[in-house]
């Protein structure tokens, strides 16, 4: 069984603003690839993820977000699409994927790399690539 642990973050005001900026940038990337998905046929998550480096060249804000986070945004879109498809096959009435408004996209995911738990000086901190160290509170 896999467990997902949740911890309370205690970021500074500047870091909290940077985290909010990262979430908003991920939301914009999600909406961008949703628009591409609606316009093109026969795409896959992998083929869309391969477009991210070229997208970073003209969308300079993406350089401030870790590459694995952006890949997980694209994967999240295609996971949502496959969930809709599975529910439709089971006979449920499903709609389409919707454009995400600023308050509707609330998280981002690091996978494999780009993060570390550090325990220096008695305080546990979460280090995120391109963001820095964030103090944690264990429950």
The first five atom37 places (N, CA, C, CB, O) and aatype in JSON, in Angstrom:
{
  "aatype": [20, 20, 20, 20, 20, 20, 20, 20, 20, 20, 20, 20, 20, 20, 20, 20, 20, 20, 20, 20, 20, 20, 20, 20, 20, 20, 20, 20, 20, 20, 20, 20, 20, 20, 20, 20, 20, 20, 20, 20, 20, 20, 20, 20, 20, 20, 20, 20, 20, 20, 20, 20, 20, 20, 20, 20, 20, 20, 20, 20, 20, 20, 20, 20, 20, 20, 20, 20, 20, 20, 20, 20, 20, 20, 20, 20, 20, 20, 20, 20, 20, 20, 20, 20, 20, 20, 20, 20, 20, 20, 20, 20, 20, 20, 20, 20, 20, 20, 20, 20, 20, 20, 20, 20, 20, 20, 20, 20, 20, 20, 20, 20, 20, 20, 20, 20, 20, 20, 20, 20, 20, 20, 20, 20, 20, 20, 20, 20, 20, 20, 20, 20, 20, 20, 20, 20, 20, 20, 20],
  "atom_mask": [
    [1, 1, 1, 1, 1],
    [1, 1, 1, 1, 1],
    [1, 1, 1, 1, 1],
    [1, 1, 1, 1, 1],
    [1, 1, 1, 1, 1],
    [1, 1, 1, 1, 1],
    [1, 1, 1, 1, 1],
    [1, 1, 1, 1, 1],
    [1, 1, 1, 1, 1],
    [1, 1, 1, 1, 1],
    [1, 1, 1, 1, 1],
    [1, 1, 1, 1, 1],
    [1, 1, 1, 1, 1],
    [1, 1, 1, 1, 1],
    [1, 1, 1, 1, 1],
    [1, 1, 1, 1, 1],
    [1, 1, 1, 1, 1],
    [1, 1, 1, 1, 1],
    [1, 1, 1, 1, 1],
    [1, 1, 1, 1, 1],
    [1, 1, 1, 1, 1],
    [1, 1, 1, 1, 1],
    [1, 1, 1, 1, 1],
    [1, 1, 1, 1, 1],
    [1, 1, 1, 1, 1],
    [1, 1, 1, 1, 1],
    [1, 1, 1, 1, 1],
    [1, 1, 1, 1, 1],
    [1, 1, 1, 1, 1],
    [1, 1, 1, 1, 1],
    [1, 1, 1, 1, 1],
    [1, 1, 1, 1, 1],
    [1, 1, 1, 1, 1],
    [1, 1, 1, 1, 1],
    [1, 1, 1, 1, 1],
    [1, 1, 1, 1, 1],
    [1, 1, 1, 1, 1],
    [1, 1, 1, 1, 1],
    [1, 1, 1, 1, 1],
    [1, 1, 1, 1, 1],
    [1, 1, 1, 1, 1],
    [1, 1, 1, 1, 1],
    [1, 1, 1, 1, 1],
    [1, 1, 1, 1, 1],
    [1, 1, 1, 1, 1],
    [1, 1, 1, 1, 1],
    [1, 1, 1, 1, 1],
    [1, 1, 1, 1, 1],
    [1, 1, 1, 1, 1],
    [1, 1, 1, 1, 1],
    [1, 1, 1, 1, 1],
    [1, 1, 1, 1, 1],
    [1, 1, 1, 1, 1],
    [1, 1, 1, 1, 1],
    [1, 1, 1, 1, 1],
    [1, 1, 1, 1, 1],
    [1, 1, 1, 1, 1],
    [1, 1, 1, 1, 1],
    [1, 1, 1, 1, 1],
    [1, 1, 1, 1, 1],
    [1, 1, 1, 1, 1],
    [1, 1, 1, 1, 1],
    [1, 1, 1, 1, 1],
    [1, 1, 1, 1, 1],
    [1, 1, 1, 1, 1],
    [1, 1, 1, 1, 1],
    [1, 1, 1, 1, 1],
    [1, 1, 1, 1, 1],
    [1, 1, 1, 1, 1],
    [1, 1, 1, 1, 1],
    [1, 1, 1, 1, 1],
    [1, 1, 1, 1, 1],
    [1, 1, 1, 1, 1],
    [1, 1, 1, 1, 1],
    [1, 1, 1, 1, 1],
    [1, 1, 1, 1, 1],
    [1, 1, 1, 1, 1],
    [1, 1, 1, 1, 1],
    [1, 1, 1, 1, 1],
    [1, 1, 1, 1, 1],
    [1, 1, 1, 1, 1],
    [1, 1, 1, 1, 1],
    [1, 1, 1, 1, 1],
    [1, 1, 1, 1, 1],
    [1, 1, 1, 1, 1],
    [1, 1, 1, 1, 1],
    [1, 1, 1, 1, 1],
    [1, 1, 1, 1, 1],
    [1, 1, 1, 1, 1],
    [1, 1, 1, 1, 1],
    [1, 1, 1, 1, 1],
    [1, 1, 1, 1, 1],
    [1, 1, 1, 1, 1],
    [1, 1, 1, 1, 1],
    [1, 1, 1, 1, 1],
    [1, 1, 1, 1, 1],
    [1, 1, 1, 1, 1],
    [1, 1, 1, 1, 1],
    [1, 1, 1, 1, 1],
    [1, 1, 1, 1, 1],
    [1, 1, 1, 1, 1],
    [1, 1, 1, 1, 1],
    [1, 1, 1, 1, 1],
    [1, 1, 1, 1, 1],
    [1, 1, 1, 1, 1],
    [1, 1, 1, 1, 1],
    [1, 1, 1, 1, 1],
    [1, 1, 1, 1, 1],
    [1, 1, 1, 1, 1],
    [1, 1, 1, 1, 1],
    [1, 1, 1, 1, 1],
    [1, 1, 1, 1, 1],
    [1, 1, 1, 1, 1],
    [1, 1, 1, 1, 1],
    [1, 1, 1, 1, 1],
    [1, 1, 1, 1, 1],
    [1, 1, 1, 1, 1],
    [1, 1, 1, 1, 1],
    [1, 1, 1, 1, 1],
    [1, 1, 1, 1, 1],
    [1, 1, 1, 1, 1],
    [1, 1, 1, 1, 1],
    [1, 1, 1, 1, 1],
    [1, 1, 1, 1, 1],
    [1, 1, 1, 1, 1],
    [1, 1, 1, 1, 1],
    [1, 1, 1, 1, 1],
    [1, 1, 1, 1, 1],
    [1, 1, 1, 1, 1],
    [1, 1, 1, 1, 1],
    [1, 1, 1, 1, 1],
    [1, 1, 1, 1, 1],
    [1, 1, 1, 1, 1],
    [1, 1, 1, 1, 1],
    [1, 1, 1, 1, 1],
    [1, 1, 1, 1, 1],
    [1, 1, 1, 1, 1],
    [1, 1, 1, 1, 1],
    [1, 1, 1, 1, 1]
  ],
  "atom_positions": [
    [[0.84, -1.17, 0.0], [0.0, 0.0, 0.0], [0.89, 1.24, 0.0], [-0.96, -0.01, 1.22], [1.86, 1.32, 0.76]],
    [[0.57, 2.2, -0.84], [1.31, 3.45, -0.9], [0.64, 4.49, -0.01], [1.4, 3.97, -2.34], [-0.59, 4.57, 0.05]],
    [[1.45, 5.27, 0.66], [0.94, 6.32, 1.52], [1.4, 7.68, 1.0], [1.41, 6.12, 2.98], [2.52, 7.81, 0.51]],
    [[0.54, 8.65, 1.09], [0.89, 10.03, 0.78], [0.85, 10.81, 2.08], [-0.07, 10.64, -0.29], [-0.21, 10.96, 2.69]],
    [[1.98, 11.31, 2.49], [2.05, 12.06, 3.73], [1.82, 13.54, 3.44], [3.39, 11.84, 4.44], [2.21, 14.04, 2.39]],
    [[1.19, 14.22, 4.39], [0.96, 15.65, 4.26], [1.55, 16.34, 5.47], [-0.56, 15.96, 4.12], [1.37, 15.91, 6.61]],
    [[2.27, 17.41, 5.21], [2.89, 18.19, 6.28], [2.54, 19.65, 6.08], [4.43, 17.98, 6.29], [2.29, 20.11, 4.96]],
    [[2.51, 20.37, 7.17], [2.22, 21.8, 7.1], [3.51, 22.56, 6.79], [1.59, 22.31, 8.43], [4.52, 22.4, 7.47]],
    [[3.44, 23.38, 5.76], [4.58, 24.22, 5.39], [4.48, 25.54, 6.12], [4.64, 24.43, 3.86], [3.39, 26.06, 6.34]],
    [[5.64, 26.09, 6.49], [5.7, 27.4, 7.15], [6.64, 28.32, 6.36], [6.18, 27.24, 8.63], [7.71, 28.68, 6.85]],
    [[6.24, 28.71, 5.13], [7.14, 29.54, 4.33], [7.12, 31.0, 4.78], [6.75, 29.45, 2.85], [6.17, 31.46, 5.41]],
    [[8.18, 31.71, 4.44], [8.22, 33.15, 4.67], [7.27, 33.81, 3.67], [9.67, 33.72, 4.53], [6.78, 33.16, 2.75]],
    [[7.01, 35.09, 3.85], [6.1, 35.8, 2.95], [6.62, 35.8, 1.51], [5.89, 37.23, 3.42], [5.85, 35.6, 0.57]],
    [[7.93, 36.02, 1.35], [8.51, 36.04, 0.01], [8.42, 34.65, -0.64], [9.98, 36.5, 0.06], [8.11, 34.53, -1.83]],
    [[8.7, 33.62, 0.15], [8.64, 32.26, -0.39], [7.2, 31.84, -0.68], [9.28, 31.27, 0.59], [6.95, 31.12, -1.64]],
    [[6.27, 32.3, 0.14], [4.86, 32.01, -0.1], [4.4, 32.62, -1.42], [3.98, 32.52, 1.06], [3.62, 32.02, -2.17]],
    [[4.88, 33.81, -1.7], [4.55, 34.47, -2.98], [5.15, 33.7, -4.15], [5.06, 35.92, -2.99], [4.52, 33.56, -5.2]],
    [[6.36, 33.19, -3.96], [7.01, 32.41, -5.02], [6.28, 31.08, -5.23], [8.49, 32.16, -4.67], [6.15, 30.62, -6.37]],
    [[5.81, 30.45, -4.15], [5.03, 29.22, -4.28], [3.73, 29.48, -5.02], [4.74, 28.62, -2.89], [3.33, 28.68, -5.88]],
    [[3.07, 30.59, -4.7], [1.82, 30.94, -5.4], [2.09, 31.2, -6.88], [1.16, 32.2, -4.75], [1.29, 30.82, -7.73]],
    [[3.22, 31.84, -7.18], [3.59, 32.09, -8.58], [3.81, 30.76, -9.31], [4.86, 32.98, -8.67], [3.4, 30.61, -10.46]],
    [[4.45, 29.8, -8.64], [4.7, 28.5, -9.25], [3.4, 27.77, -9.54], [5.6, 27.64, -8.35], [3.23, 27.18, -10.61]],
    [[2.47, 27.8, -8.59], [1.17, 27.15, -8.79], [0.44, 27.81, -9.96], [0.3, 27.23, -7.5], [-0.16, 27.12, -10.78]],
    [[0.48, 29.14, -10.03], [-0.2, 29.83, -11.12], [0.45, 29.53, -12.47], [-0.19, 31.34, -10.86], [-0.25, 29.38, -13.47]],
    [[1.76, 29.44, -12.51], [2.45, 29.09, -13.75], [2.1, 27.67, -14.18], [3.98, 29.23, -13.58], [1.9, 27.42, -15.37]],
    [[2.01, 26.75, -13.23], [1.6, 25.38, -13.56], [0.17, 25.36, -14.1], [1.7, 24.47, -12.3], [-0.14, 24.61, -15.02]],
    [[-0.69, 26.18, -13.54], [-2.07, 26.28, -14.03], [-2.08, 26.77, -15.48], [-2.9, 27.23, -13.13], [-2.83, 26.25, -16.3]],
    [[-1.27, 27.77, -15.78], [-1.21, 28.29, -17.14], [-0.68, 27.24, -18.12], [-0.33, 29.54, -17.19], [-1.16, 27.14, -19.25]],
    [[0.3, 26.46, -17.69], [0.82, 25.38, -18.54], [-0.26, 24.32, -18.76], [2.08, 24.73, -17.9], [-0.42, 23.83, -19.88]],
    [[-1.0, 23.97, -17.71], [-2.11, 23.02, -17.82], [-3.11, 23.52, -18.86], [-2.8, 22.81, -16.45], [-3.52, 22.76, -19.73]],
    [[-3.5, 24.79, -18.77], [-4.46, 25.36, -19.71], [-3.9, 25.4, -21.13], [-4.86, 26.77, -19.27], [-4.63, 25.18, -22.1]],
    [[-2.61, 25.68, -21.25], [-1.97, 25.72, -22.58], [-2.05, 24.34, -23.24], [-0.49, 26.17, -22.46], [-2.42, 24.23, -24.41]],
    [[-1.71, 23.3, -22.49], [-1.73, 21.96, -23.08], [-3.14, 21.43, -23.24], [-0.92, 21.0, -22.21], [-3.39, 20.6, -24.12]],
    [[-4.07, 21.88, -22.44], [-5.48, 21.54, -22.65], [-5.97, 22.15, -23.96], [-6.36, 22.04, -21.46], [-6.69, 21.51, -24.72]],
    [[-5.56, 23.39, -24.23], [-5.91, 24.04, -25.5], [-5.31, 23.27, -26.67], [-5.42, 25.52, -25.51], [-5.98, 23.05, -27.68]],
    [[-4.03, 22.86, -26.54], [-3.39, 22.07, -27.6], [-4.1, 20.73, -27.79], [-1.9, 21.82, -27.26], [-4.27, 20.28, -28.92]],
    [[-4.52, 20.11, -26.7], [-5.22, 18.83, -26.77], [-6.53, 18.97, -27.52], [-5.48, 18.29, -25.36], [-6.89, 18.08, -28.29]],
    [[-7.23, 20.07, -27.32], [-8.5, 20.29, -28.01], [-8.3, 20.62, -29.49], [-9.27, 21.41, -27.33], [-9.21, 20.42, -30.29]],
    [[-7.13, 21.13, -29.85], [-6.85, 21.54, -31.24], [-6.2, 20.46, -32.09], [-5.98, 22.76, -31.24], [-6.32, 20.47, -33.31]],
    [[-5.5, 19.53, -31.45], [-4.77, 18.52, -32.23], [-5.31, 17.13, -31.94], [-3.25, 18.58, -31.91], [-5.89, 16.88, -30.88]],
    [[-5.12, 16.25, -32.88], [-5.54, 14.86, -32.73], [-4.32, 13.99, -32.5], [-6.34, 14.38, -33.97], [-3.2, 14.32, -32.9]],
    [[-4.56, 12.86, -31.87], [-3.54, 11.82, -31.75], [-2.26, 12.3, -31.05], [-3.2, 11.29, -33.11], [-1.17, 12.15, -31.59]],
    [[-2.41, 12.87, -29.88], [-1.24, 13.25, -29.09], [-1.15, 12.35, -27.87], [-1.3, 14.75, -28.67], [-2.12, 11.7, -27.49]],
    [[0.02, 12.32, -27.28], [0.22, 11.55, -26.05], [0.93, 12.43, -25.04], [1.03, 10.24, -26.33], [1.49, 13.47, -25.39]],
    [[0.91, 12.0, -23.81], [1.57, 12.78, -22.75], [3.07, 12.88, -23.05], [1.34, 12.13, -21.36], [3.67, 13.94, -22.86]],
    [[3.66, 11.79, -23.5], [5.09, 11.8, -23.79], [5.43, 12.77, -24.92], [5.56, 10.39, -24.15], [6.41, 13.51, -24.81]],
    [[4.65, 12.77, -25.99], [4.94, 13.68, -27.11], [4.76, 15.14, -26.69], [4.04, 13.36, -28.31], [5.48, 16.01, -27.18]],
    [[3.81, 15.4, -25.8], [3.61, 16.77, -25.33], [4.73, 17.18, -24.37], [2.24, 16.9, -24.64], [5.14, 18.34, -24.36]],
    [[5.2, 16.24, -23.56], [6.31, 16.56, -22.65], [7.58, 16.89, -23.42], [6.56, 15.39, -21.7], [8.4, 17.68, -22.96]],
    [[7.74, 16.28, -24.6], [8.92, 16.57, -25.42], [8.89, 18.0, -25.95], [9.01, 15.59, -26.57], [9.93, 18.51, -26.38]],
    [[7.72, 18.65, -25.94], [7.61, 20.03, -26.41], [8.03, 21.05, -25.35], [6.2, 20.31, -26.85], [8.22, 22.23, -25.67]],
    [[8.16, 20.63, -24.11], [8.46, 21.57, -23.03], [9.77, 22.35, -23.22], [8.52, 20.82, -21.73], [9.77, 23.55, -22.97]],
    [[10.88, 21.73, -23.65], [12.1, 22.53, -23.85], [11.93, 23.64, -24.88], [13.23, 21.62, -24.28], [12.44, 24.75, -24.68]],
    [[11.23, 23.37, -25.98], [11.02, 24.43, -26.97], [10.04, 25.48, -26.45], [10.5, 23.83, -28.29], [10.14, 26.65, -26.8]],
    [[9.11, 25.06, -25.62], [8.16, 26.0, -25.02], [8.88, 26.95, -24.06], [7.05, 25.24, -24.28], [8.5, 28.12, -23.95]],
    [[9.91, 26.45, -23.38], [10.68, 27.29, -22.45], [11.44, 28.39, -23.18], [11.65, 26.43, -21.65], [11.76, 29.43, -22.58]],
    [[11.74, 28.18, -24.45], [12.51, 29.19, -25.2], [11.71, 30.46, -25.41], [12.94, 28.63, -26.54], [12.28, 31.56, -25.34]],
    [[10.41, 30.34, -25.69], [9.62, 31.56, -25.91], [8.77, 31.94, -24.71], [8.73, 31.38, -27.11], [8.27, 33.06, -24.64]],
    [[8.6, 31.05, -23.77], [7.85, 31.35, -22.54], [8.88, 31.35, -21.4], [6.67, 30.3, -22.27], [9.05, 30.35, -20.71]],
    [[9.56, 32.47, -21.23], [10.71, 32.53, -20.33], [10.36, 32.3, -18.86], [11.39, 33.87, -20.47], [11.24, 31.92, -18.09]],
    [[9.12, 32.51, -18.45], [8.72, 32.27, -17.06], [8.87, 30.8, -16.67], [7.28, 32.72, -16.83], [9.03, 30.49, -15.49]],
    [[8.81, 29.91, -17.64], [8.89, 28.48, -17.33], [10.28, 28.07, -16.84], [8.53, 27.67, -18.56], [10.43, 27.0, -16.26]],
    [[11.27, 28.91, -17.08], [12.62, 28.6, -16.6], [12.7, 28.67, -15.08], [13.63, 29.55, -17.22], [13.65, 28.14, -14.49]],
    [[11.73, 29.31, -14.43], [11.69, 29.39, -12.98], [10.99, 28.23, -12.32], [11.03, 30.66, -12.58], [10.86, 28.2, -11.09]],
    [[10.52, 27.26, -13.11], [9.82, 26.08, -12.58], [10.64, 24.84, -12.92], [8.36, 25.97, -13.16], [11.12, 24.71, -14.05]],
    [[10.81, 23.95, -11.96], [11.6, 22.74, -12.18], [10.99, 21.91, -13.3], [11.68, 21.91, -10.88], [9.77, 21.83, -13.44]],
    [[11.85, 21.29, -14.11], [11.39, 20.55, -15.29], [10.47, 19.38, -14.94], [12.59, 20.03, -16.07], [9.5, 19.12, -15.65]],
    [[10.75, 18.67, -13.84], [9.89, 17.55, -13.45], [8.5, 18.02, -13.07], [10.52, 16.78, -12.27], [7.51, 17.32, -13.29]],
    [[8.41, 19.22, -12.49], [7.09, 19.78, -12.13], [6.28, 20.02, -13.4], [7.25, 21.1, -11.32], [5.09, 19.71, -13.44]],
    [[6.92, 20.58, -14.42], [6.21, 20.84, -15.68], [5.8, 19.54, -16.35], [7.1, 21.66, -16.63], [4.71, 19.45, -16.92]],
    [[6.65, 18.52, -16.29], [6.29, 17.23, -16.87], [5.1, 16.62, -16.14], [7.48, 16.27, -16.82], [4.23, 16.01, -16.77]],
    [[5.05, 16.78, -14.82], [3.93, 16.25, -14.05], [2.64, 17.02, -14.34], [4.24, 16.31, -12.55], [1.55, 16.45, -14.22]],
    [[2.72, 18.29, -14.71], [1.53, 19.06, -15.09], [0.92, 18.44, -16.34], [1.87, 20.56, -15.33], [-0.29, 18.24, -16.41]],
    [[1.76, 18.15, -17.33], [1.27, 17.53, -18.57], [0.72, 16.13, -18.27], [2.4, 17.44, -19.63], [-0.32, 15.75, -18.8]],
    [[1.42, 15.38, -17.42], [0.96, 14.04, -17.06], [-0.38, 14.11, -16.33], [2.0, 13.33, -16.19], [-1.24, 13.25, -16.52]],
    [[-0.56, 15.12, -15.5], [-1.82, 15.31, -14.77], [-2.98, 15.51, -15.74], [-1.71, 16.52, -13.81], [-4.07, 14.96, -15.53]],
    [[-2.76, 16.29, -16.78], [-3.79, 16.52, -17.79], [-4.19, 15.21, -18.46], [-3.3, 17.53, -18.85], [-5.38, 14.92, -18.61]],
    [[-3.21, 14.42, -18.87], [-3.51, 13.17, -19.55], [-4.07, 12.12, -18.6], [-2.26, 12.63, -20.23], [-4.85, 11.27, -19.03]],
    [[-3.7, 12.15, -17.33], [-4.32, 11.26, -16.34], [-5.79, 11.61, -16.16], [-3.58, 11.35, -14.98], [-6.64, 10.72, -16.07]],
    [[-6.09, 12.91, -16.11], [-7.49, 13.34, -16.01], [-8.29, 12.89, -17.23], [-7.57, 14.87, -15.86], [-9.43, 12.46, -17.1]],
    [[-7.68, 12.99, -18.39], [-8.34, 12.57, -19.63], [-8.62, 11.07, -19.62], [-7.49, 12.96, -20.84], [-9.7, 10.64, -20.01]],
    [[-7.65, 10.28, -19.19], [-7.87, 8.82, -19.17], [-8.91, 8.44, -18.13], [-6.54, 8.09, -18.89], [-9.65, 7.47, -18.33]],
    [[-8.98, 9.17, -17.02], [-10.02, 8.9, -16.02], [-11.4, 9.17, -16.59], [-9.79, 9.74, -14.75], [-12.33, 8.4, -16.36]],
    [[-11.53, 10.27, -17.32], [-12.81, 10.57, -17.97], [-13.19, 9.48, -18.96], [-12.75, 11.93, -18.68], [-14.34, 9.05, -19.02]],
    [[-12.22, 9.03, -19.73], [-12.47, 7.99, -20.73], [-12.92, 6.69, -20.06], [-11.2, 7.74, -21.57], [-13.85, 6.05, -20.53]],
    [[-12.26, 6.31, -18.96], [-12.64, 5.09, -18.25], [-14.05, 5.19, -17.68], [-11.65, 4.8, -17.12], [-14.81, 4.23, -17.75]],
    [[-14.4, 6.33, -17.12], [-15.74, 6.5, -16.56], [-16.8, 6.45, -17.66], [-15.84, 7.83, -15.79], [-17.89, 5.92, -17.45]],
    [[-16.47, 7.0, -18.83], [-17.41, 6.97, -19.95], [-17.64, 5.54, -20.41], [-16.9, 7.84, -21.12], [-18.76, 5.15, -20.73]],
    [[-16.56, 4.74, -20.45], [-16.67, 3.34, -20.86], [-17.5, 2.53, -19.87], [-15.29, 2.72, -21.0], [-18.12, 1.53, -20.25]],
    [[-17.52, 2.96, -18.62], [-18.31, 2.25, -17.6], [-19.77, 2.7, -17.58], [-17.7, 2.46, -16.23], [-20.56, 2.22, -16.77]],
    [[-20.13, 3.63, -18.47], [-21.52, 4.03, -18.59], [-21.89, 5.32, -17.89], [-22.37, 2.97, -18.07], [-23.06, 5.72, -17.9]],
    [[-20.93, 5.99, -17.28], [-21.22, 7.27, -16.63], [-21.32, 8.38, -17.67], [-20.14, 7.6, -15.59], [-20.68, 8.32, -18.72]],
    [[-22.12, 9.37, -17.36], [-22.17, 10.55, -18.21], [-21.05, 11.48, -17.79], [-23.57, 11.27, -18.11], [-20.98, 11.92, -16.64]],
    [[-20.18, 11.77, -18.72], [-19.03, 12.63, -18.41], [-19.02, 13.81, -19.35], [-17.7, 11.84, -18.51], [-19.55, 13.75, -20.46]],
    [[-18.42, 14.87, -18.9], [-18.29, 16.06, -19.73], [-16.9, 16.1, -20.35], [-18.54, 17.34, -18.9], [-16.35, 15.08, -20.75]],
    [[-16.35, 17.28, -20.41], [-15.01, 17.46, -20.96], [-14.13, 18.1, -19.89], [-15.04, 18.33, -22.25], [-14.62, 18.6, -18.88]],
    [[-12.84, 18.07, -20.14], [-11.92, 18.74, -19.23], [-12.11, 20.25, -19.36], [-10.44, 18.34, -19.51], [-12.25, 20.77, -20.47]],
    [[-12.11, 20.92, -18.25], [-12.39, 22.36, -18.22], [-11.11, 23.16, -18.02], [-13.39, 22.69, -17.11], [-10.12, 22.69, -17.47]],
    [[-11.17, 24.38, -18.49], [-10.14, 25.38, -18.29], [-10.03, 25.66, -16.8], [-10.45, 26.68, -19.08], [-11.05, 25.82, -16.14]],
    [[-8.83, 25.71, -16.24], [-8.65, 25.93, -14.81], [-8.52, 27.42, -14.5], [-7.4, 25.17, -14.31], [-7.64, 28.1, -15.02]],
    [[-9.41, 27.9, -13.67], [-9.35, 29.28, -13.2], [-8.28, 29.38, -12.11], [-10.74, 29.77, -12.67], [-7.86, 28.35, -11.58]],
    [[-7.84, 30.6, -11.75], [-6.77, 30.73, -10.76], [-7.01, 30.02, -9.43], [-6.54, 32.17, -10.49], [-6.06, 29.52, -8.84]],
    [[-8.23, 29.97, -8.94], [-8.47, 29.31, -7.66], [-8.67, 27.81, -7.75], [-9.66, 29.91, -7.03], [-8.76, 27.15, -6.71]],
    [[-8.73, 27.26, -8.94], [-9.05, 25.85, -9.12], [-7.82, 24.94, -9.2], [-9.87, 25.67, -10.36], [-7.94, 23.73, -9.05]],
    [[-6.67, 25.5, -9.43], [-5.44, 24.72, -9.53], [-4.62, 25.05, -8.28], [-4.63, 25.03, -10.87], [-4.15, 26.18, -8.13]],
    [[-4.46, 24.08, -7.38], [-3.92, 24.39, -6.06], [-2.61, 23.69, -5.69], [-4.92, 24.05, -5.05], [-2.09, 23.91, -4.6]],
    [[-2.07, 22.87, -6.57], [-0.89, 22.11, -6.17], [0.02, 21.83, -7.35], [-1.3, 20.79, -5.52], [-0.36, 21.95, -8.51]],
    [[1.24, 21.46, -7.02], [2.18, 20.98, -8.02], [2.94, 19.82, -7.4], [3.16, 22.11, -8.5], [3.0, 19.67, -6.18]],
    [[3.54, 18.98, -8.26], [4.15, 17.74, -7.81], [5.59, 17.64, -8.29], [3.35, 16.53, -8.3], [5.89, 17.84, -9.46]],
    [[6.49, 17.32, -7.35], [7.86, 16.96, -7.69], [7.91, 15.44, -7.71], [8.91, 17.57, -6.68], [7.36, 14.79, -6.82]],
    [[8.56, 14.86, -8.7], [8.72, 13.41, -8.73], [10.18, 13.09, -9.01], [7.79, 12.75, -9.8], [10.83, 13.78, -9.79]],
    [[10.68, 12.08, -8.39], [12.02, 11.53, -8.6], [13.14, 12.45, -8.13], [12.21, 11.23, -10.04], [14.01, 12.0, -7.38]],
    [[13.15, 13.7, -8.53], [14.26, 14.58, -8.18], [13.75, 16.0, -7.97], [15.36, 14.55, -9.27], [12.6, 16.31, -8.27]],
    [[14.64, 16.84, -7.47], [14.28, 18.24, -7.29], [13.81, 18.58, -5.89], [13.24, 18.62, -8.25], [13.39, 19.71, -5.64]],
    [[13.87, 17.61, -4.97], [13.45, 17.88, -3.59], [14.29, 17.05, -2.62], [11.94, 17.58, -3.41], [14.79, 15.98, -2.97]],
    [[14.43, 17.56, -1.4], [15.13, 16.84, -0.34], [14.55, 17.27, 1.0], [16.67, 17.1, -0.38], [14.11, 18.41, 1.16]],
    [[14.55, 16.36, 1.94], [14.24, 16.7, 3.33], [15.56, 16.92, 4.04], [13.38, 15.59, 4.03], [16.43, 16.04, 4.05]],
    [[15.72, 18.09, 4.65], [16.95, 18.41, 5.37], [16.61, 18.6, 6.83], [17.63, 19.68, 4.78], [15.62, 19.24, 7.18]],
    [[17.45, 18.05, 7.69], [17.26, 18.21, 9.12], [18.54, 18.81, 9.69], [16.92, 16.84, 9.82], [19.4, 18.09, 10.2]],
    [[18.66, 20.11, 9.61], [19.83, 20.8, 10.11], [19.42, 21.75, 11.22], [20.56, 21.57, 8.98], [18.45, 22.48, 11.09]],
    [[20.15, 21.72, 12.29], [19.85, 22.63, 13.4], [18.58, 22.27, 14.15], [19.75, 24.03, 12.9], [18.0, 23.13, 14.81]],
    [[18.13, 21.02, 14.06], [16.95, 20.61, 14.79], [15.63, 20.93, 14.12], [16.97, 21.23, 16.11], [14.58, 20.5, 14.62]],
    [[15.64, 21.66, 13.03], [14.4, 21.97, 12.31], [14.41, 21.27, 10.97], [14.23, 23.51, 12.12], [15.38, 21.34, 10.22]],
    [[13.34, 20.59, 10.69], [13.23, 19.9, 9.41], [12.77, 20.89, 8.35], [12.25, 18.7, 9.5], [11.83, 21.66, 8.56]],
    [[13.45, 20.85, 7.23], [13.12, 21.75, 6.13], [13.0, 20.93, 4.85], [14.19, 22.87, 5.97], [13.7, 19.93, 4.65]],
    [[12.11, 21.38, 4.0], [11.94, 20.78, 2.68], [12.64, 21.67, 1.68], [10.42, 20.59, 2.32], [12.33, 22.86, 1.57]],
    [[13.61, 21.1, 0.96], [14.3, 21.86, -0.07], [13.68, 21.5, -1.42], [15.83, 21.58, -0.05], [13.64, 20.33, -1.8]],
    [[13.21, 22.52, -2.14], [12.64, 22.33, -3.47], [13.5, 23.08, -4.48], [11.17, 22.82, -3.53], [13.84, 24.25, -4.28]],
    [[13.86, 22.4, -5.55], [14.67, 23.02, -6.6], [13.94, 24.22, -7.18], [15.0, 22.0, -7.7], [12.74, 24.16, -7.45]],
    [[14.66, 25.29, -7.39], [14.19, 26.56, -7.94], [13.32, 27.35, -6.96], [13.41, 26.31, -9.21], [12.85, 28.44, -7.3]],
    [[13.09, 26.82, -5.76], [12.3, 27.53, -4.75], [13.08, 27.78, -3.47], [11.03, 26.76, -4.44], [12.99, 28.87, -2.9]],
    [[13.83, 26.8, -3.01], [14.6, 26.96, -1.79], [14.09, 26.09, -0.66], [14.6, 28.4, -1.36], [13.35, 25.13, -0.88]],
    [[14.49, 26.46, 0.57], [14.12, 25.68, 1.75], [12.86, 26.23, 2.4], [15.27, 25.67, 2.76], [12.69, 27.44, 2.53]],
    [[11.98, 25.3, 2.79], [10.72, 25.66, 3.43], [10.64, 24.91, 4.76], [9.48, 25.33, 2.5], [10.76, 23.68, 4.77]],
    [[10.44, 25.61, 5.88], [10.29, 24.92, 7.16], [9.01, 24.07, 7.18], [10.26, 25.93, 8.32], [7.98, 24.46, 6.63]],
    [[9.1, 22.9, 7.83], [7.97, 21.97, 7.93], [7.55, 21.82, 9.38], [8.34, 20.59, 7.34], [8.35, 21.98, 10.3]],
    [[6.29, 21.51, 9.58], [5.78, 21.13, 10.89], [5.19, 19.74, 10.77], [4.72, 22.16, 11.42], [4.27, 19.51, 9.98]],
    [[5.73, 18.81, 11.56], [5.18, 17.45, 11.58], [4.01, 17.41, 12.54], [6.26, 16.41, 11.98], [4.03, 18.09, 13.57]],
    [[3.0, 16.64, 12.22], [1.83, 16.52, 13.1], [1.97, 15.3, 13.96], [0.52, 16.47, 12.3], [1.09, 15.02, 14.78]]
  ]
}
